[in-house]
Amino acid sequence: MKTDKKLEKITKIIIFLIIIFVIIDQLSKMLIIKFGEIIIIQDIFRLSVENPNYSGSIITKIVQYIIVLAVITKLIMNQNKFIETKMKIYLSLVLAGGISNLIDIILRKNIVNFINIKIGNITLPIINLAYILILIGAILLIANFTVFTSKEMRNKKNEKIQS
């Protein structure tokens, strides 16, 4: 019974985090659309709306996002008891970024990208906070799986040696 209460509490926190991340991303996009370009560091870091027109079908893009988001949501909901809290947080970052970009596609017909970083002759891809959330979540997931797999391999190796 106590475990169910703990799971319920963690689930509510994860949902709250997702909502907060989506709100922050959407607010940042609304602000940059309203105010236009903001130069943070001259010739290096600026915020400005960059919306390359999506050349494919909007419906296709929406369906792609919905499928990915549905799979992540289903994973979290069905495997709730078995997924570590930190993994749920990593997945919530990916989910929040995906939901926010999906909102852009539905409301604005494209994703609002506005973070523009140029270092010397290198111009990084123009992104938004949602992409940063997705990237951080994905990197943390990969790092976690890598560490887990390495530990698992070491344990199996030690078991063989002891046998």
N, C-alpha and C positions, 0 to 999 in steps of 0.2 A: 504494500500500500504506500509506504514511504517513497519507494522508487518511482511509482506512478506520479506522485505529487512533484518530485524532483524533475522528472521528465516534462511534466506539464509546465513547470516554472521555466525550464530551459527553453522549451518550445516558444513560450510567450516572449522571452527575451530575444530569441532569434527573429521572430516575426517583427518585434519592435525595432531591432537593428535594421532589418530589411527596409521597413517603412522609413526610418530616419535616413538611411543612405539614399533611397529613391528621392525623398523630399529635398535633401541637400543637392543632389545632382540636378533635379529639375529646377530648383531655385537658381543654381549657378547658371544654367542655360537661359532662364528667363532674364536674369540680370545682364548677361553678356549680349543677348538679343536687344535689350532695351538700351544699353549704354554704348554698344559698339566696341571699338578697339580700346584696350587698356594696356599700355606699355608698362611692364614690370621692370625689366632691365633692357635698356636700349640695345637693339640689334641682337638680342639673345633670347629674351623671354617676353612674349606678349599674349594677351588674350584677345581673340577676335573671332567672329563667327566665320567658319569655313564650312560650307555645305556643298561638297561635290554632289551633283545630282546622281542619285542611284539609277543606274542604267537598266537594271532588271525590274522585274515585276514587284510592286509593293506587296502584293498578296503573297508571293513566294517568300519574301523577306520576313513578313509577319509569321507565316507558317513555320519557317525555320526557327525563329526565336521561340515561338510557342512550344514547338517540339522539344527543344533543348531545356527550356524552363520547366516543362511538364515532367521530363525525365528527372531533373534535379529535385523537383518538389516531391515526386513519387518516391525517389530514393530516400529523401529525408523523412517522409511520413511513414513509409513502410518499414524502414530499418532504424527507426528512431531509437529503439532500445540498444541497438548494437553499434551505433556510430558515436565516436567520442565527441565530446562537446567542441573541442577545437576544430574537428573536421566539419561540424555543423556550421561553425562560424566561417570557415573558409568557403564552404558551399554557399552560405548566405551572402558573402561578398559577390560571388559569381552571379547568384540569383538576383541580387539588388541591381547590379550593373545591367544585366539582361532585361530586367523589368523596365528600368528607366529608359534604355535605348528602344525598347518596344513601344513605350509611351510616345517617344519621339516619332517613330515611324507611323504610328496610328494618328497622332495629332498634327504632326508637321510634314508628313510624307517623306522625311529623311532624318538622319541622326545629326544633331547639332554638335559639331566638333569645334572647339575653340582654344585649346591649349596648344600654343605654337612655340616650339623651342628650336633655336638655331644656335649651334656651337661651331664657330668658324665657318667652314664650307659645308658642314653637315647640318641638314634640316631634318629633324625627327618627324615622324608622321604626326599630323595634327589629330589630337584626341580630345576626349572629355573625361570628366570624373568617373563616369560609368565604366569606360574602358580601363581606367586605372584600377577600379574595384575588381573588375573581371581579371585583370592581369595579376594583381596581388593575390587574389583568391586562388587562381590557377597555379601560380608559383608556389604558394604555401601547400596546396594539395600535392603537387609533384614532389616537393621537398619532403613532405610527410610520408608519402608512399616510398620514396627512395630510402629514407631512414628506416622505415618499417621493414622493407625488403632486405636491406643490409643486415639488420638485426636478426631477421628470420633466417637468412643464409648462414650467418655466424652460428646461430643456435643449432641448426641442422649439422653444420660442420663439426661442432663440439660434440653433438650426440654421436656422430659417426666415429669420432676419435675415441670416445668413451666406450663404444661397443666392442 
